[in-house]
Amino acid sequence: VPQLGPHLPPRLTQQPWHLLYSTGQDGFSLRTLYRSGARPDSPALLLIRDTEAQAFGAFSATAIRTSSGFYGTGETFLFTFCPELKVFRWTGRNDFFVKGDVNLLMVGGGSGRFGLWLDGDLHHGGSQPCETFDNETLSHREEFCIQDLEMWGLA
């Protein structure tokens, strides 16, 4: 979280963050992740470590929630620590920021590809270059197995 601080919107840089959800404490369930979400106006930071020890994730300026369509703002971004921190910001080409239901959470999209997606049991996910963020694949592989996942929100 401290390394990502300079990349967050300026209004959030001095705010205290706290852990809302962790697979280690709360189990592997997208439903539980949604229920653990902060206030609707609170941003969320998803941190993922895959089974190959690669760390990456997404920042959403709004709470992660279920939705029938995409939501979010241009402050949303993807990031990877493989091998050092790289941040992928909104390109302005579309507004496919975040969309989620009980079976799938998606961040970024376009042309049938998602910058980051997670399945309903939070065991599998994927990352592909997408139009929303013009990102690289966040992990070493386009599809990965999740070892740990945390969601952080503002206190």
C-alpha positions in Angstrom: 0.0 0.0 0.0 2.8 2.5 0.8 4.4 2.1 -2.7 1.0 2.8 -4.3 0.4 6.0 -2.3 2.0 8.4 -4.8 -0.3 6.9 -7.5 -3.6 7.4 -5.6 -5.7 10.5 -6.2 -4.3 13.3 -4.1 -7.3 13.5 -1.8 -6.6 10.0 -0.6 -2.8 10.1 0.0 -3.1 11.1 3.7 -6.1 8.9 4.5 -5.7 5.8 6.7 -6.4 2.5 4.9 -7.6 -0.7 6.7 -8.1 -4.3 5.7 -11.7 -5.0 4.7 -11.3 -8.5 3.3 -8.6 -11.2 3.2 -8.7 -14.7 1.9 -6.5 -15.7 4.8 -9.2 -14.6 7.4 -12.4 -14.6 5.4 -12.0 -17.5 3.0 -12.2 -17.6 -0.8 -15.5 -16.1 -1.8 -16.4 -13.3 -4.1 -19.8 -12.9 -2.3 -18.0 -12.4 1.0 -15.7 -9.9 -0.6 -18.7 -7.9 -1.8 -20.3 -8.1 1.7 -17.0 -6.8 3.3 -17.0 -3.7 1.1 -16.7 -0.3 2.7 -19.2 2.6 2.4 -20.4 3.1 -1.1 -18.4 6.2 -1.5 -15.2 4.6 -0.2 -12.4 3.6 -2.7 -11.1 0.1 -2.7 -7.6 -1.4 -3.3 -7.4 -5.0 -4.4 -4.1 -6.7 -3.8 -3.5 -10.2 -5.3 -0.6 -12.7 -5.0 -0.8 -15.6 -7.4 0.7 -19.1 -6.8 3.8 -18.0 -8.7 4.4 -15.3 -6.0 3.5 -12.4 -8.4 1.8 -9.4 -6.8 -0.7 -7.1 -8.7 -4.1 -5.7 -8.5 -6.5 -2.8 -9.0 -7.6 0.5 -7.5 -11.2 1.6 -7.7 -12.3 5.1 -6.7 -15.6 3.6 -5.7 -16.5 0.5 -3.5 -16.3 -2.9 -5.2 -19.9 -4.1 -5.5 -22.2 -6.2 -7.7 -23.6 -4.4 -10.7 -25.6 -5.0 -13.9 -23.2 -2.8 -15.9 -19.7 -1.2 -15.6 -19.2 1.5 -13.0 -16.3 3.6 -11.7 -14.3 6.6 -12.7 -11.2 7.5 -14.6 -9.3 7.4 -11.3 -9.4 3.5 -11.5 -6.2 1.9 -12.4 -4.4 -1.5 -12.6 -0.9 -2.2 -11.3 1.7 -4.9 -11.1 4.8 -5.5 -9.0 6.2 -7.9 -11.7 9.2 -7.2 -11.4 8.8 -3.6 -10.1 5.8 -1.4 -9.7 4.0 -0.4 -12.9 0.7 1.5 -13.0 -1.7 1.4 -15.9 -4.1 4.4 -16.0 -7.3 5.0 -17.9 -6.7 5.6 -21.6 -10.1 7.4 -22.2 -11.0 4.9 -25.0 -13.9 3.4 -23.0 -15.4 3.5 -19.5 -15.3 -0.3 -18.7 -13.9 0.3 -15.2 -15.4 -2.3 -12.9 -18.3 -4.8 -13.2 -19.1 -7.6 -10.9 -21.7 -10.3 -10.2 -21.6 -13.4 -7.9 -19.6 -15.4 -10.5 -17.1 -12.8 -11.9 -15.4 -9.6 -11.1 -13.9 -7.6 -14.0 -11.7 -4.5 -14.1 -11.0 -3.0 -17.5 -12.2 -4.3 -20.8 -12.8 -4.0 -24.5 -12.8 -6.3 -27.5 -13.7 -9.3 -25.3 -10.6 -8.9 -23.1 -10.4 -7.9 -19.5 -7.5 -6.2 -17.7 -8.2 -8.3 -14.6 -10.9 -10.8 -13.8 -11.6 -13.0 -10.8 -13.9 -16.0 -10.6 -16.7 -16.4 -8.0 -14.6 -18.7 -5.7 -11.6 -16.4 -5.9 -9.3 -19.3 -6.9 -8.8 -18.4 -10.5 -8.3 -15.2 -12.4 -6.8 -13.7 -15.5 -5.3 -10.6 -17.0 -5.0 -9.5 -20.7 -4.1 -6.2 -22.3 -7.3 -4.2 -22.5 -8.4 -0.9 -24.1 -9.5 0.7 -20.8 -5.9 0.8 -19.4 -3.6 -0.3 -22.3 -2.0 -2.6 -19.7 0.4 -5.4 -19.9 -0.6 -8.9 -18.6 -0.4 -8.3 -14.8 0.9 -11.8 -13.9 3.4 -14.0 -15.8 0.4 -15.9 -17.3 -2.9 -14.7 -18.8 -4.7 -17.1 -16.4 -3.5 -17.6 -12.8 -4.4 -19.2 -9.5 -4.9 -16.9 -6.5 -2.8 -17.6 -3.4 -3.9 -14.6 -1.4 -6.2 -11.7 -2.0 -6.8 -8.6 0.1 -9.2 -5.7 -0.3 -8.3 -2.4 1.5 -10.6 0.5 2.1 -10.4 3.9 3.8 -10.9 3.9 7.6 
